[in-house]
Amino acid sequence: MKTASKIYTGLVMLFLFAPIAILLVFSFNDSKSLAVFSEFSLHWYRELFRDSETLGAVRNTLILAASAALISTVMGTAAAVGIHKLKNRYMRAAMDTVTNIPMINPDIITGISLMLMFVFVGRLFGAATSLNFVTMLIAHITFCLPYVILQVLPKLQQMDKALPEAAMDLGCTPMRAFLKVEVPEIMPGIITGLIMAFTLSLDDFVISYFTSGNGFQTLPIRIYNMTKKTVTPKMYALATIIFFVILFLLLLSNLTDSDTAKAVRTAREKKRARRTRPAA
């Protein structure tokens, strides 16, 4: 049984990562072939950095992802603090449900509904163009917010409730106690939420496609437009770079979580040691 489970797990991992491995290998292929590896070359990486339109799409994507991640992290942290302080059980359940809707709702439904709303509001105010960078930014913030909230909220629940109260007893204002005491305690959740929001915004195609204007093109939309003709191997090179960037961010997130867990365990051990220390 154990052997069968190991084989099954290995096949699943192979199925998941074999396409990525093929993409990584053939991004260094000198020819366009996906069947024959002729020789190792950085030709397609050089071609990528000469493609101004693709680099412009990468720049737009990074600007959009960074902006959406930062804004959604600030708003999501504030929302998590508000939800955590709710005393009414039914109100909290309602807020949890509302938070989960953007994650459960299919992307195509979210994209179409946001597009219709933006067009309606644009025509209501007589705007020449209803869809632009701002509409994409709002759409990305909308679907990134729940993920930030779900990363920060557990950290708030794990935090000792006496910490901010002790800080205010020592003379801190509520805002200063939040910034000096609560924020450092929930910082791992904030960082994880920021990284998750950035990667989700970087990867999104469906919602971006429905809420983008003519003057702003992200990388997923650029790649989709290229599939109508031919996807050149320089896209493999770009995908390889993005893969390693995302891998680095995931490793950073995991290291942050592990360091936090170690710090919590150390603090608990010290606390138990003080309690068990015999009185002088």
N, C-alpha and C positions, 0 to 999 in steps of 0.2 A: 504493500500500500504506500509506504514511504517512497519507494523507488518510482512508482507510478506518479505520485504527486510531484516529485522532483522533475520527472520528464515533462509532465504537463506544464509546470512553471517555466521550465527551460524553453519549451515551444512557444509559450505566450510571450516571454521576453524576446525570443528570436523574432517573432512576428512583429513585435512593437518596434524593435531597434534595428532590425536588418535594413529597412528603407533609409533610416537616418545614416547608417554606416555606409550604404552604397552612395548616398548623396555626398557624404564627406569625402569618400575616396575619389569619386569622379569629378569633384570640384577641382582636383589637382591634375586632371587628365589634359593632355595637350590637344586632343581632338574633341569633336562634338559627340563622339560615339558613347552610348551608354552600355555597350556590349563588350567593347575592346578597350582596355587601358593601354594606350600606346606608350606614353612616357610621362614621368613626373614633370609638372610645369606649373608656374604661377601665372600663366597666360590669361586665364579667365578672371583672376583677381586684378590684373592690370586693366583688362577690358572693363571691369566693374567700376574702377575708379576713374575711368575716362567717360563713363555714361553720365552726363550731367542731369538728365531727366530722372534716372533712377536714384541718383544721389540726392536730388531735390525731394523726391518722394520719401527717402529715408530721413532727411532733415525734417520734413513736415510730420512724419510719424513720430520721431523722437520729441519734437516740440509738443505735439498733441498728447503723447503718452506722459511726458514729464508734467505738463500742466494739469492734466486730468488726475494724475496720481497725487500730486501735491494738494490740489483743492479737495479731492475726495478724501484724502487722509485727514485733513483739518476738519472737514465737515463730518466725516465718519467718526472721528474721535469724540467730537462734541456730541454727536448723536448717541454714541455708546454711553457716554457719561450721563446724558439725560435719561436714557432707557434704564440704566443701572440704578438711578435714584428714584425711579417711579415706585410708588408704594401700592398703587391700585393693581391688583393681580390681573383684572380684565383689560385694563388699559395697556399693561405690559404685554399681554398675549396679543392684543390688537397690533401693537407696534412691532412685535416679532413677526407677525403675519405679513404686515406691510413691507417689512425689511426683506422677507424671503421672496416676495412676488417677482422682483426683477431677475432673480436667479432661476426661479422655476419657469417663468414665462419664456416661451421660445424666442430666440433672437429675432426671427423674421417678424413676429408679432410686435415686439418692442420697437424694431426699426421702422415698420410701417406706421405704427401709431405715433411715434415721435415725429416722423416726417409730416404726417397729416396735421399734427399740432403746430409744427413750425410754419408750415405753409398757411394755415389758418391765421395764426398770429401775425405773420408777415403781411398778408393781404389786409388784415384788420387795421394795421398801422400804415398801409400803403407803401411798404418796402418794395424796392425794385427787384431784389433777389431775396428769397426766404431762406435759402440754404447756403451756409458758408462755414468758416472755421468755428465761429461761435456756436452754431447749432451742433456741430460735431463734438465740440468740447462739452456742451451740456449733456449730450447723449452719452458720452463716455463717462462723465461723472455719475450719471444716473445708474449705469450698470456696475460701476466700480464701488459705489458707496456700500452696498450690503456686505461685500467681502471685507472691507475695512472694519465695519461694525462687528462682524463675526470674529475678527482677529483681536480686536481691542476689548470687547465685552468680557471674554473669559479671564483676561488679565485683571480687569476691574473686580471680578468676582473672587479671584484668588488673593487680591490685595487685602491686607489687614485694615479693617475699617477704622481702627483706632489711630492710624498714622496721621491722616489729615486733621482729625480732631485734636491730637496732641500738638500738631504744628500750630493750630489756631489758638490753643491754650497758651502756647509760648509766645503769642503776639503776632502771628502771621494773619494777614487778611485771607479770606477764602480763595481769592485768585492766586495769591502768592503761595498758599499751601498747595493748591492744585499744581502750579508750575514747578515748585521745588520738591514736593513730596510725591504726588500722585503720578505726574508725568514720568519721572525716572522709573517708577515701579511698573508702569504699563508700556514703557518704551519698546521692549521686544515685540509686543503686539502691534505697536504703531509702525515699527520698521517692517515687520512681516506684511502688514496690510499695505504699506507703501509699495513694497516690492511686488506684491500680488496685483495691485491696481495697475502698476506700470506694465507688467507682463500681459495682463488682460487687455489693456488699451493698445499695446503694441501689436497684439495678435488679431484684434477684432477686424472682421471684414463685413459681415452682414449688416450690422447697425451703421457702420461707417458708410457703406454703399448707399443706404437709403437717406442718410442725413448729410451727405457731402454736397457741396456746390461745385460749379464748373471750375472755379479758380483754385481749388485745394484738393490735392490728390495724395492719399497715403500709400504706403508700400503695398499692403494687400490689394488695394484697388489697382495699383500699377501692375502687379503680377497677374491679376485677373484679366486686365486688358491685353496683356502680352499673350495669354493663353489662346486668344482668338486668332493669333498668327503662329508664333513659335516661341517657346521658352528657351532661351539660350543658356548655355552652361554657366554664364556669369551669375545667373540667379542661384545656381548651386553654391557658388562662392559666397554670395550674400547670405544664403540660408545657413552656411557653415559658420560665418561670423556671428549671426544672430543666435545660433545654437549655443556657441561657447559663451556668449554674453549672458544668456538666460541660465546656463549651467552655473556660471559664476555667481549670479544673483541667488539661485537656489542654495548653493553651498553657503553663501553668506547668511541667508535666512536660517538655515539649519544650524550653523555655528552659533548664531545669536541665541537661538532657542536652547541649545545645549549649554552655553555659558550661563544663561539665566537659570536653568535647572540646577546647575552646579552651585550657583550663588545661593539659591533658595535652600538647597540641602545643607550647605555650609552654615547659613544663618540658623537653620533649625537645629543643627547639631550643637552650635554654640549656645543656643537658648536652652536646650536640654541639659547641657553641661553646667550652665549657671544654676539651673533649678536643682540639679542633683548634688551640687557642691555643698559639702558640710559647712555648717555655720561655725565661725571662729569662736 
